[in-house]
Amino acid sequence: MNTSTTDVTVLGLGNLGQALAGTLLRAGHIVTVWNRSAGRDRVLVERGARPASTVAQAVAASPLVVVSVLDQPAVRQVLGQAGPLLSGRSLVNLTSGSPRAARELAAWAGEQGAWYLAGAVYAVPQTVGTPEATIHYSAEAGVRQRWEGLLEALGRGGRTRGWRPPTTWRSWPGCTGCWTVSSTRRPWPRPASPRAS
Ligand SMILES: NC(=O)c1ccc[n+]([C@@H]2O[C@H](COP(=O)([O-])OP(=O)(O)OC[C@H]3O[C@@H](n4cnc5c(N)ncnc54)[C@H](OP(=O)(O)O)[C@@H]3O)[C@@H](O)[C@H]2O)c1
């Protein structure tokens, strides 16, 4: 379990990303932030976050990269700007999407040499970092354990489900675009030998 100060990058500063970055700052981590549109990092930077002007600069700053943007195509657009810098880093994707998109992104991240953690957020932004927020993660055991302490700061338990995919995800009432993991039977594609950072 990792509970010490860590460099962590947050890509996407919408409602959820702002809450995630703010919580990580409050937990004492060194947080680098990036958003497509300028200005959304202002309050976070006033609180000590480090602004990045490009995705590449943001990704290069930290071994752990949290992504929270609109949808999975946006995730690919954003991460595609990091190029080879993704290799050896851990990606936590908290963006909602379909199981198929999640599997495709996991395979793509593995091809880049990145460790991949898929997250399902059961929370509204106001509750991130409190016991009212639950976030489930799917990832290989080693990378889960490496970041467990940090991820627990974001929501209750930071519970993980192993490197297995949701076979059926249900939409979450009250949160358009959110999905609930309801079954985990088939294995996800494994990363293509990601390197430890
Ligand atoms: N809010 C919730 O309660 C909640 C709960 C669970 C899960 N989620 C999921 O978390 C994700 C983010 O939600 P949110 O509430 O933060 O959404 P939001 O407030 O609408 O913010 C969307 C973010 O995505 C960015 N974005 C959109 N398209 C992009 C693109 N093509 N390239 C780069 N950045 C792009 C936006 O950047 P700009 O500022 O430049 O527009 C903004 O930072 C979604 O998948 C959502 O379903 C949200």
The ligand as a Tripos MOL2 file, in Angstrom:
@<TRIPOS>MOLECULE
LIG
   48    52     1     0     0
SMALL
NO_CHARGES

@<TRIPOS>ATOM
      1 N1        -19.7650   14.1900  -12.5360 N.am      1 LIG1
      2 C1        -20.1570   13.0280  -12.0070 C.2       1 LIG1
      3 O1        -20.9590   12.9700  -11.0600 O.2       1 LIG1
      4 C2        -19.5770   11.7410  -12.5160 C.ar      1 LIG1
      5 C3        -19.7250   10.5670  -11.7690 C.ar      1 LIG1
      6 C4        -19.2130    9.3870  -12.2540 C.ar      1 LIG1
      7 C5        -18.5480    9.3840  -13.4760 C.ar      1 LIG1
      8 N2        -18.4310   10.5340  -14.1920 N.ar      1 LIG1
      9 C6        -17.7370   10.4700  -15.4950 C.3       1 LIG1
     10 O2        -16.5270   11.2120  -15.4150 O.3       1 LIG1
     11 C7        -16.2440   11.7920  -16.6920 C.3       1 LIG1
     12 C8        -16.0580   13.3030  -16.5150 C.3       1 LIG1
     13 O3        -17.2500   13.8070  -15.9650 O.3       1 LIG1
     14 P1        -17.3910   15.3300  -15.5460 P.3       1 LIG1
     15 O4        -18.5790   15.4200  -14.6850 O.co2     1 LIG1
     16 O5        -16.0890   15.8460  -15.0320 O.co2     1 LIG1
     17 O6        -17.7050   16.0060  -16.9730 O.3       1 LIG1
     18 P2        -17.6630   17.5590  -17.3440 P.3       1 LIG1
     19 O7        -17.7830   18.4080  -16.1490 O.co2     1 LIG1
     20 O8        -18.6480   17.7260  -18.4400 O.co2     1 LIG1
     21 O9        -16.1850   17.7530  -17.9400 O.3       1 LIG1
     22 C9        -15.8010   17.1170  -19.1180 C.3       1 LIG1
     23 C10       -14.3080   17.2340  -19.2430 C.3       1 LIG1
     24 O10       -13.9020   16.5090  -20.4070 O.3       1 LIG1
     25 C11       -13.0910   17.3850  -21.1810 C.3       1 LIG1
     26 N3        -13.2040   17.0030  -22.5840 N.ar      1 LIG1
     27 C12       -14.3160   16.7500  -23.2870 C.ar      1 LIG1
     28 N4        -14.0080   16.3780  -24.5480 N.ar      1 LIG1
     29 C13       -12.6540   16.3980  -24.6190 C.ar      1 LIG1
     30 C14       -11.7220   16.1230  -25.6530 C.ar      1 LIG1
     31 N5        -12.1230   15.7210  -26.8880 N.pl3     1 LIG1
     32 N6        -10.3940   16.2440  -25.3780 N.ar      1 LIG1
     33 C15        -9.9860   16.6460  -24.1590 C.ar      1 LIG1
     34 N7        -10.8180   16.9210  -23.1200 N.ar      1 LIG1
     35 C16       -12.1420   16.8050  -23.3620 C.ar      1 LIG1
     36 C17       -13.6150   18.7700  -20.9040 C.3       1 LIG1
     37 O11       -12.6500   19.7120  -21.2720 O.3       1 LIG1
     38 P3        -13.0760   21.2420  -21.5910 P.3       1 LIG1
     39 O12       -13.0610   21.9480  -20.2830 O.co2     1 LIG1
     40 O13       -12.0220   21.7050  -22.5180 O.co2     1 LIG1
     41 O14       -14.4370   21.2190  -22.2280 O.co2     1 LIG1
     42 C18       -13.8110   18.6700  -19.3970 C.3       1 LIG1
     43 O15       -12.5900   18.8050  -18.7140 O.3       1 LIG1
     44 C19       -17.4130   11.4230  -17.6140 C.3       1 LIG1
     45 O16       -17.0710   10.2860  -18.3460 O.3       1 LIG1
     46 C20       -18.5290   11.1180  -16.6120 C.3       1 LIG1
     47 O17       -19.5000   10.2330  -17.1370 O.3       1 LIG1
     48 C21       -18.9070   11.7080  -13.7420 C.ar      1 LIG1
@<TRIPOS>BOND
     1     1     2 1
     2     2     3 2
     3     2     4 1
     4     4     5 ar
     5     4    48 ar
     6     5     6 ar
     7     6     7 ar
     8     7     8 ar
     9     8     9 1
    10     8    48 ar
    11     9    10 1
    12     9    46 1
    13    10    11 1
    14    11    12 1
    15    11    44 1
    16    12    13 1
    17    13    14 1
    18    14    15 2
    19    14    16 1
    20    14    17 1
    21    17    18 1
    22    18    19 2
    23    18    20 1
    24    18    21 1
    25    21    22 1
    26    22    23 1
    27    23    24 1
    28    23    42 1
    29    24    25 1
    30    25    26 1
    31    25    36 1
    32    26    27 ar
    33    26    35 ar
    34    27    28 ar
    35    28    29 ar
    36    29    30 ar
    37    29    35 ar
    38    30    31 1
    39    30    32 ar
    40    32    33 ar
    41    33    34 ar
    42    34    35 ar
    43    36    37 1
    44    36    42 1
    45    37    38 1
    46    38    39 2
    47    38    40 1
    48    38    41 1
    49    42    43 1
    50    44    45 1
    51    44    46 1
    52    46    47 1
@<TRIPOS>SUBSTRUCTURE
     1 LIG1         1 GROUP 0 **** ****
